[in-house]
């Protein structure tokens, strides 16, 4: 055990003091903030080349006004179409928008023509369509003598209020949505963390084997001790990096909010339609919905979710990292050999992500339930179901099977590692790896 601890310290200190680790750990959050700030600046900046669009409103639908955007200014004219076209050819405008007369209030289709050699951008075209659609709607209401109040009375907000039968647990109409979103975030995070740091273990083993450093190390420690120390050491490096990222993200957000006046409203899309912007602001300012979401989050059983999520992370990482270490030990001088050997390890991980997506939508489906109990998949699928409070017996089966899986695969990886780490000049196949498991000595 003392030797394993020494290897853990060596792996951890070597990697944490590495310049690459320091740069990626401390500069990555800053780089993300700079990227978001630059993107916001670009999106909010006004275009120097603003288009001038002439509007011929033959039906007076727009009532002589339409709001300009960063890229387009609208000018209403009494000139006829021929005069406007001549002005366009002289370069006095960038296009003509012709709104034809609207006489039939029962018409289901209405075409507005835009004349120009330059097409409108998709957002500008959609914005105009929405503005004109609203005006056409108001015209039809007036012509058909339908009041806005009467029409609004036809709309009814329907919500399904769930009630538990066998349980006293309190649920609401957004319980599934909050639990599903939280579970999806956790599931994807588990996948990327296990994959990234598992691959780091494999690369570390490969580098030491190819550089022959391992021949010196193996003279002092057993191969299994070396593998375990490397897996745990790299895992601790990953936890350190993630913890620093979280702390820096909170710190940068706080500093930015304090000194640069950043808030949620400033991050909204600057070119959003004013009507949609107002609707979005109304939705976000709805205190009842926000309070309901916060209440749902507060009522989740975090004393169960957090410890179990950490368990699934450590167990999943430990099992897959051991397998990645075994693959790294089996690779010879040709690093490309690792691609074929890692495929059987990658498939369950990818498959688990797809099942996790299904579990977010239907947490109690057959696929989700079995996927959360199978050891190859449970480290990703079960955390996505935890916010939806799966039955205790399913969690127990999942934990027991995952522990057995970790022990079995760590043992198998250790058997492969002890042979492969000193094997050179021979390309390892799956048949060869199976033989290594049963080698004596």
PyMOL commands that set and color helices and strands:
alter all, ss='L'
color gray80, all
select helices_A, chain A and resi 2-16+19-44+81-89+122-143+148-152+175-210+213-217+223-259+265-267+274-284+287-299+302-330+337-361+366-371+375-386+392-420+430-437
alter helices_A, ss='H'
color red, helices_A
select strands_A, chain A and resi 51-57+72-76+95-99+113-115
alter strands_A, ss='S'
color yellow, strands_A
deselect
rebuild
show_as cartoon
